[in-house]
Every structure is written in C-alpha cells, then in structure tokens.
Amino acid sequence: MKRTEIIYISPTPTLNYYTHISKNLYNEATYLIKQYLKENKLLSYYDLNKLLKESENYKEIPTQSAQQILKIVSRNWKSYFKVLKEYKNNLNKFKVKPKSPSFKPKDDVYVGIY
C-alpha cells in the first residue's frame, strides 16, 4: 500500500509567487505541446525538459519541482490520447468527446511540489 502525507500550509506571498510560477510553467509546456501537435509531433517529458530548461519559469523554481510539473503535463497529455483512442473504439462508453488538457487561468495558481 502506498501512503502519502499532505501538509497544509498557510498562504504566504512567497508561496503564492512560487505556485504562480508553477502555473506559468504548466501553461508554457501545454502551449509547446499544442504547437508541436500541429506538426503531428507529440513531445515527451524529456523533450519538454530539454526545451524549457532555459525558460525563466523553469529557472525560477527548484529544478525538481519544475521537472515534476513537466511530468504532470506529459502524463496529462498521454492520458488524453489514451482516452481519445478508447473513445474512438467505443463511443457508447462516453457521453461526450474527451477534451484536451487546457491552460490554467491567468491569475490562478498551480500545485507546488517541493
């Protein structure tokens, strides 16, 4: 059995800043994936990591946190394509067509992984 521990922290300006940067990195990675999909290419986590290493958002937060965010983005897109394939094979299983992962709202924050 896997166990996790969740610790709730009171909001602070620093924490708010880092979660905002995390959201920006998530959106930047999502944007890159959508651009490469227009060329019929799907970026993997390794591709995203290589392309975004020089990004301001990537550099602003700890490297491990940035890498985890990119892994989440990559996993979200893989899941989307897996569900889309299932949707095409079995339409009766779904009420509506699955939507692709979208951008996070501009003034929002995203999960902080530390």
trRosetta pair geometry for C-beta under 8 A, 3 or more apart (Angstrom, degrees):
i j d omega theta_ij theta_ji phi_ij phi_ji
9 12 7.8 -55 145 -3 108 99
9 15 6.5 -166 110 -114 128 160
11 15 6.0 -144 -148 79 52 124
11 16 5.9 52 -170 -59 101 102
12 15 4.6 89 51 10 82 104
12 16 6.7 -147 87 -6 40 89
13 16 5.6 -57 -145 39 30 115
13 17 6.3 36 154 -25 64 105
14 17 5.6 -53 -151 31 31 114
14 18 6.6 24 155 -14 65 105
15 18 5.9 -56 -148 38 32 107
15 19 6.3 25 157 -13 66 108
15 112 6.7 -101 -162 -17 82 166
16 19 6.1 -58 -144 41 28 106
16 20 6.3 33 154 -22 63 108
16 109 6.4 -98 -151 -89 63 145
17 20 5.7 -58 -151 34 28 113
17 21 6.5 26 152 -17 64 105
18 21 5.6 -50 -146 36 35 111
18 22 6.4 42 150 -25 64 102
18 60 8.0 -171 -119 132 65 98
18 61 5.7 109 -152 -109 90 105
18 65 7.8 -21 178 150 113 164
18 112 5.5 62 114 -118 109 126
19 22 5.2 -44 -147 31 37 119
19 23 6.6 43 151 -21 63 99
19 109 3.7 40 124 -177 113 116
19 110 5.8 -176 -177 55 77 48
19 111 7.1 -107 -136 151 99 3
19 112 4.7 -78 -83 -51 85 104
20 23 5.7 -50 -154 32 34 113
20 24 6.7 36 147 -20 63 102
20 109 5.2 -62 -70 -108 59 83
20 110 7.8 122 -106 16 17 77
21 24 5.4 -50 -150 34 37 115
21 25 6.5 38 151 -19 66 101
21 57 5.4 172 -172 -146 83 80
21 60 4.8 -119 -155 99 150 132
21 61 5.3 167 108 -45 128 110
22 25 5.8 -53 -151 35 32 111
22 26 6.5 36 149 -21 64 104
22 61 6.2 69 -72 -65 76 165
22 65 6.9 -80 -100 158 109 114
22 69 5.7 -162 -158 -92 86 143
22 109 7.3 52 57 -177 103 73
22 110 4.3 -134 108 74 101 106
22 111 6.6 -115 138 74 148 45
22 112 5.7 -154 -28 -93 155 61
22 113 7.7 134 -130 12 139 78
23 26 5.5 -51 -149 34 34 116
23 27 6.4 30 154 -15 66 106
23 104 4.7 -110 -158 89 101 148
23 108 5.8 175 -137 96 157 82
23 109 5.5 -140 -31 -153 132 29
23 110 3.6 155 -76 -14 74 107
24 27 5.8 -56 -148 39 31 109
24 28 6.2 34 152 -23 65 107
24 57 4.5 -147 105 -111 110 137
25 28 5.5 -51 -144 35 32 114
25 29 6.4 31 157 -17 65 105
25 52 7.1 97 -152 177 91 143
25 55 7.1 129 -116 110 85 142
25 57 4.1 -176 -72 138 81 125
25 58 6.1 117 -120 -72 120 60
25 61 7.1 -84 -25 24 147 131
25 66 6.0 -123 -155 -134 162 82
25 69 5.2 66 104 114 124 151
25 70 7.5 -76 155 -59 112 79
26 29 6.1 -59 -152 37 27 108
26 30 6.3 26 152 -18 63 110
26 69 5.6 -105 -72 -178 80 113
26 72 7.4 -36 -115 86 104 117
26 73 6.0 176 -143 -73 68 113
26 104 5.7 52 91 -6 129 126
26 110 5.3 154 -4 -106 144 170
27 30 5.5 -54 -144 38 33 113
27 31 6.2 39 154 -24 65 104
27 103 4.8 51 -127 -146 98 95
27 104 5.7 -106 -62 35 102 87
28 31 5.7 -51 -150 32 29 114
28 32 6.7 30 152 -18 62 103
28 52 6.4 118 119 -120 122 123
28 55 6.1 116 147 -150 161 154
28 57 5.8 170 -1 40 148 148
29 32 5.7 -51 -150 34 33 111
29 33 6.5 33 153 -19 65 104
29 48 5.2 38 -140 -154 107 129
29 52 6.3 -37 -83 -55 86 154
29 69 7.3 167 -1 130 148 94
29 70 5.6 -176 -107 -117 153 74
29 73 4.3 57 114 137 135 176
29 74 8.0 -74 167 -46 132 70
30 33 5.8 -54 -149 35 32 111
30 34 6.4 31 154 -17 65 106
30 73 6.0 -130 -63 -145 73 119
30 101 6.1 -123 -125 113 117 108
30 102 7.5 62 -179 164 151 17
30 103 5.7 179 91 -89 146 67
31 34 5.9 -58 -150 37 30 109
31 35 6.4 29 153 -19 65 107
31 103 7.4 39 -59 -90 84 113
32 35 5.7 -57 -149 36 31 111
32 36 6.3 23 157 -13 67 108
32 43 6.3 -5 126 5 105 163
32 48 6.6 141 84 -118 141 83
32 51 6.1 139 -153 112 156 149
32 52 7.3 -120 -19 -60 158 105
33 36 6.0 -60 -147 41 30 105
33 37 6.3 37 153 -28 65 105
33 42 7.2 20 -154 -149 93 61
33 43 5.3 -120 -102 37 74 111
33 48 7.5 -16 -61 -86 95 114
33 73 7.1 -169 -25 158 140 112
33 77 5.7 -122 -172 -86 155 154
34 37 5.6 -49 -146 28 32 117
34 38 7.3 43 152 -27 59 94
34 100 7.8 111 -97 137 99 146
35 38 6.0 -46 -167 17 36 114
35 39 7.7 16 144 0 61 101
36 39 5.7 -61 -161 44 47 104
36 41 4.4 -77 171 82 99 99
36 42 6.9 139 113 -103 116 17
36 43 5.2 96 52 -36 161 101
37 40 7.1 37 -169 -90 42 23
37 41 7.0 -121 -84 61 30 50
37 42 6.7 40 -92 -88 81 65
42 77 7.0 171 -158 143 108 130
42 81 7.4 -10 -114 -52 152 156
43 47 4.0 -132 -159 91 87 132
43 48 5.3 106 141 -55 124 81
43 51 7.4 -47 -147 5 144 141
43 74 7.6 -102 108 -107 79 93
44 47 4.9 103 48 5 68 101
44 48 7.1 -129 98 -2 38 88
44 74 6.3 46 -173 -141 45 129
45 48 5.7 -57 -151 38 32 112
45 49 6.1 34 153 -22 67 107
45 70 5.6 115 -150 132 81 99
45 71 5.3 25 -126 -100 137 61
45 74 4.0 -66 -70 -34 83 167
46 49 5.6 -51 -144 35 30 113
46 50 6.4 30 155 -18 63 106
47 50 5.9 -58 -150 37 29 109
47 51 6.2 21 157 -13 66 111
48 51 5.9 -62 -144 42 28 106
48 52 5.8 -1 168 3 67 119
48 70 4.7 173 113 -160 128 116
48 73 6.7 162 -143 83 168 127
48 74 6.3 -139 8 -64 143 106
49 52 6.5 -70 -133 49 20 94
49 53 6.4 47 162 -58 60 93
49 67 6.4 27 -111 -119 118 82
49 70 5.5 133 -72 122 76 165
50 53 6.3 -30 -151 -12 24 116
52 55 4.4 -26 -166 -4 74 129
52 57 7.6 -45 -174 71 112 98
52 58 4.9 145 145 -57 92 140
52 66 7.7 -160 119 174 119 117
52 70 6.8 -174 52 -92 143 130
53 58 6.0 -136 -133 128 21 156
54 58 7.3 53 51 57 15 132
54 59 7.5 4 -161 -42 28 117
55 58 4.1 91 64 4 96 106
55 59 6.8 -173 88 -6 51 85
56 59 5.9 -63 -147 42 30 106
56 60 6.0 37 155 -34 66 111
57 60 5.7 -52 -144 26 28 117
57 61 7.3 -1 169 4 61 102
57 66 7.7 142 126 -121 75 111
58 61 7.4 -83 -162 44 24 85
58 66 4.7 88 -146 -155 69 147
61 65 4.8 -89 146 86 117 128
61 66 5.4 147 79 -57 103 90
62 65 4.5 86 67 7 87 108
62 66 7.0 -160 93 -8 43 87
62 114 6.6 92 36 -122 140 83
63 66 5.6 -56 -147 37 33 111
63 67 6.2 32 156 -19 67 106
64 67 5.8 -54 -146 37 31 111
64 68 6.4 32 154 -20 64 106
64 113 7.5 -118 124 116 84 100
64 114 7.8 100 87 -135 110 41
65 68 5.8 -56 -150 35 30 111
65 69 6.5 32 153 -20 64 104
65 112 6.9 -18 -147 -168 132 64
65 113 4.9 160 -131 75 76 80
65 114 5.8 -9 -79 -83 119 61
66 69 5.8 -54 -152 33 32 112
66 70 6.6 29 152 -16 64 105
67 70 5.7 -55 -150 38 34 110
67 71 6.4 37 150 -21 66 104
68 71 5.5 -50 -148 34 35 114
68 72 6.5 39 151 -22 64 101
68 113 4.3 -90 92 93 150 156
69 72 5.6 -50 -152 31 34 113
69 73 6.6 35 150 -18 64 102
69 110 7.4 77 -128 121 119 137
69 111 7.9 174 -100 74 89 90
69 113 6.8 -172 -53 23 76 123
70 73 5.6 -49 -148 35 36 113
70 74 6.3 37 153 -18 66 106
71 74 5.6 -54 -146 39 32 112
71 75 6.1 33 154 -20 65 108
72 75 5.7 -55 -145 39 29 111
72 76 6.3 35 153 -25 63 104
72 111 7.9 143 -81 56 173 128
73 76 5.7 -52 -150 31 30 114
73 77 6.7 23 155 -13 63 105
73 101 7.3 163 -149 124 66 160
74 77 6.1 -60 -153 38 30 106
74 78 6.4 30 152 -18 66 107
75 78 5.7 -53 -144 37 33 112
75 79 6.2 35 156 -20 65 106
76 79 5.8 -57 -151 36 28 111
76 80 6.4 32 151 -23 63 106
76 101 4.4 68 143 -80 124 148
77 80 5.4 -48 -147 31 35 116
77 81 6.6 29 157 -14 66 103
77 100 7.7 18 -120 -160 75 90
77 101 6.0 -84 -73 13 66 130
78 81 6.1 -59 -151 39 31 105
78 82 6.3 33 151 -21 65 108
79 82 5.6 -55 -147 36 32 114
79 83 6.3 27 157 -14 67 107
80 83 6.0 -60 -149 40 28 106
80 84 6.1 30 153 -22 65 109
80 98 6.4 176 -150 137 72 127
80 100 5.5 67 -169 -128 152 58
80 101 5.8 -113 -49 -23 142 86
81 84 5.3 -49 -140 36 34 116
81 85 6.4 40 156 -22 64 101
82 85 5.9 -52 -153 32 28 111
82 86 6.6 27 149 -15 62 107
83 86 5.4 -54 -148 39 36 113
83 87 6.1 44 149 -27 67 103
83 98 4.7 100 119 -64 121 168
84 87 5.4 -48 -147 31 32 118
84 88 6.6 32 154 -18 63 102
84 98 5.6 -119 -76 59 70 124
85 88 5.9 -54 -152 34 31 109
85 89 6.5 22 153 -12 64 110
86 89 5.8 -62 -146 43 32 107
86 90 6.1 -33 174 38 69 102
86 93 6.9 -65 151 77 101 148
87 90 7.3 -88 -131 63 17 62
87 91 6.8 51 179 -100 61 54
87 93 7.5 -129 -108 70 50 105
87 94 5.2 -7 -121 0 91 155
87 97 6.2 95 176 -135 151 64
87 98 5.7 -142 -46 1 147 103
88 91 7.7 6 -140 -64 18 81
90 93 4.4 44 122 -5 111 120
90 94 7.7 116 104 -4 77 90
91 94 6.6 -79 -162 46 42 94
94 97 7.1 84 131 -91 141 30
94 98 7.1 -83 -140 -41 149 82
99 102 7.0 -10 141 -39 117 107
104 108 5.1 -123 161 76 100 129
104 110 5.7 -75 -100 -72 172 109
105 108 3.9 93 66 -17 94 119
